[in-house]
Amino acid sequence: MKELGKMLTETAPEEILKRNGKTAYPEFERHKYFSVTAGRETPVNILLPCGYSEDREYPVVYILHGYYCNQDWMAEDNVHIPEMLANLAAKNEAKEMIVVLPYIYCSKEMPCCTKMDTQNTLNYDNFINDLMTDLMPFVEKNFSAAKGRENTAVTGFSMGGRESLFIGISHPELFGYIGAVCPAPGLTRGTGDPWQLEEEQLKFDENPPRLLLLSAAENDNVVEDSPRRYKSIFDKNGTELLWHSMQRTGHDASSVTPHLYNFFRMIFR
């Protein structure tokens, strides 16, 4: 992980975020799968590499949205996922990969988030069950996805960052790369309610990740000091991570893009 740390930059180069006349760029495809966990058809956006072939297997990264958002938020133009991945792959600075943007609000009783309260937060936390039971099997059945923790990554923004930490810590045997940008509070006791884990659980007794990237915006007035509190718990537990502090960004895509730029270059190496 220390070697990966040498690659860390605060922002993404402008040319990586723009389309040029020499590179082909993929487009997100809209799909649906039946979620037994949520009891409904659930939308998911999938980005396949240009030149995708069933004769090859590709690593998979799951990218999770924040509170009140849906599977389309990370696919918006201002996040620049297709541009970053295609430009980085063309420069041999990132592997070709399958990107999965799921809808992470998961409840049989409530189809969408209604407000920021305990029940709605628990419905987001329930996505861990949808991912294991429904979404990952769907991806592996319908796309040429490489299996194994060395080929599987998860990251997310805000509530999606909280969920990516929850998922990665709960299933280190499945995820070799874990990221979170501006993660929402409440994952552990003492950082907000409802909480899912004790502080001493923010560690990896076995199967430590090849990458744990925690990104924070210094001007974040939404989750405020939540990322630093998680970092302090990880540090106390002796958990190795990469800390990415962004001085000029906020709780929005301006932080997500540089986080993903670093994450994309570091995973599946």
N, C-alpha and C positions, 0 to 999 in steps of 0.2 A: 504493500500500500504506500510505503514511503516513496517508491519509484514513481508511482502514479501521481503522487503529490507534486512532483516536479512539473507536471503538465498543467497544473491548475492556473487559470487566469481569471481575473475578475469579470471581464466582459468578453463577448464573442466578437471576432473581427467582422467588420461590416461586409466584406466581400463574401463571407460564409453565409450571410443571411439573404443574399440577393441571387436571383436567377441570371444565368449567362447563356450565351448562344451555343456553348460547346457541350453542355451537360443536359441529360434527360432527367426530368423530375417526376416522381411518382405522385399519384393522387390518392387520397383516402377513399376507401370503399365502405359503403354502409351495409352492415349485416345485422341479423337478429339471431338470437339463440333462446331456447326455452330455459329459464331459470327455475329449477325446482325449489330453490331456496326462497325466491321471491314470488313464485307461483304465477309467472307471466312471461310473455315474450319480452326480451330485453334487447335494446339496441347496443351495438358496438361498432366502432370505426376501426378499420384495419388498413395499415399502410404496408404494402409489399414493395420490395426493392424493384427498381426498373430492371427488366431482364429476369424477373422471378421465374424459377423453373422447379417443377415437381421432382426433377432429378437431383436436386440439391436439398440440403436441410439448412435452415437459417435459425440463428438464435432469436429469442423473443424478449422484447422489453414491454412491460405493462406500465402505462403512465396514467396516473389517477388525478382526477379533477378535484376542485374544492367545493365548499359549502354552496348550496343553491345553484350550482352549475350542472352540466351534463356532459355526455360523451363528445359533444361538439366543441367544447371550450378549447381543449388542447389542439384541435385541428384548425383553429382560426389562423388567419394570415399573420397576425402580429406575434405568433409564437414561433413560426418559421421552421417547423419540424421537417417538411419535405426538402426545403432548401438546405438546411444544415446537413442532413444525412446524405443527400446526393453529392453535395460539394465536398464533404469530408471523405466520402467513399472514393470520389474521383481523385482525391489527393492521397489516398491510402492512409488516411488519418482516423478512419472508423471502419468497422466491419459492416457489411451488408446485414440488415436485420429486419425482422417483422416487428412493427409497432402496433400495439393494441391499446386503444382508448376506450375503456368500458364506462358504462353508467354505474356508479358505485353506490347509489342509494338503493337499499335492498330491504324491502318489507312486503309482506303479503297483504297488509292492511292499508298501507299508505303508498300510493304510486309515486309521489314526489315529496320533496322537502317542503314543509309548511312554515317552519320558523326555527330559530336557533334555541333548542331546548334539549332536555335529556333524551326523550324518545327519538327525536330526529337524529341526534348524534349516535344513539345505539343502532339506528337503522343503517347509518354509514358504517359503523363497526361490524355490522352483519355481513358486509361485502366479503370479508375473509372466507366465509362459508360458501358464498356464491362462486368466488374465484376457484376454490379447491374443488367443489362438487360439480360446477356447471361450466364456467368460462374456460378454464384451462383445458378440460377435455374437449370442448368445442373447438378451440384453436388447434389442438393437436390432431383432431380428427379431420379437420377441413383444410388445413394448410400444412406446408412442408416445414414443420417446426422441429428444430433440434431439441432433444430432451436433456435433462440433467441440470444441476445447479450451475454448472460452468457455462450453460447456454441460456440462462433465464435470469432476468433482471426486473426489478420493480422500483418505481420512484413516483413521486407525486407532489402536488402543491397544496399548501394550506391543510384542509381536512384530508386531502389525498396524501399529503406528506405524513400526517399522523397515521393514516391507514397503511402506507408503505412501510413505515417503521414497525407497526403492529404485525403486519404480514411477514416481513423479513425476519423479525425476532421470533415469531411463533413458528415459522417454517424455514429455518436455516438450511435444512436438508434439500430444499427446493430452489432457493434463491441465492445465487453466488454474488449478486451485485444489488446493493440497496442504496437508494437515495431519497432525500427529502429536502424540499425547498420551502422555507417559511412554514414549517409544520405547525398545525393547530395544537393548542394545549389539551391536557386531559388524558393523555395516554397512560400516565402513571399516577398513583396516589400522590396528592400534594401539588399536582400541576393543573387541577381543575376537575370538574365532574361532568359526566360519568367517566371514571377511569377504568382501565382494563388490566393493568399490570402493576406490580410492586416495583419500586425503584431498583431493587436488587436483580430484577429480571431483565433490565436493560444491559444485557451482556450475552456473550455466546460461549457457553461451556464447551460446546462441540461445534464443528463446522462454522468457524468464523468466516464472514464474507470476504471475498477477494477485494471488495470495495464497499465502504460505507461512507457516503458523501452527504454531509449535512450543510446546506446553504442557508444563509441568513441575510436579510436586507436590514441595514442599519437604520433605515427610515421607515421601518414597518410599524404602522400605528394600529394594526389589526391584531396580530398575534403577539406583538410587542417583544418581550424577552423570552418567549417560549422556546425558540431554537437554542438559545444560550443555556436555558435550564436543562434541556435534554442533553446538551453537550457536557454540562457539568456532571450530570448523572452518569453518562457514558465514561467520562474521565475518572470519576470516583470508582467505577466498577472495573477500571482497567481495560476498557474496550477501545481498540484502535479505530480511529476515524479520520477522515479528511474534513477540515473545517474551512468553509468558503464564505468569507465575509464580503458583502457587496456594499460599497459606500454610497452609491448614488441611485439605488433602485428602491422600489417600494413593494407593496403587497399586490403585485399584478404581474403581467407578462414580462415586464422589464426585469424581473428577477428570475422568472421561469426560463427564459431563453438562455441566459448565461449558465444557469445550472445545467440545463440539458446539453449545452455545448460541451461542457466539461464531462458530463456523464457519458455522452455518446462516444467520446474519444477514449474513455477509460475502460468501458465494459467490453467483455468478450475478447480480451487481449490474451 
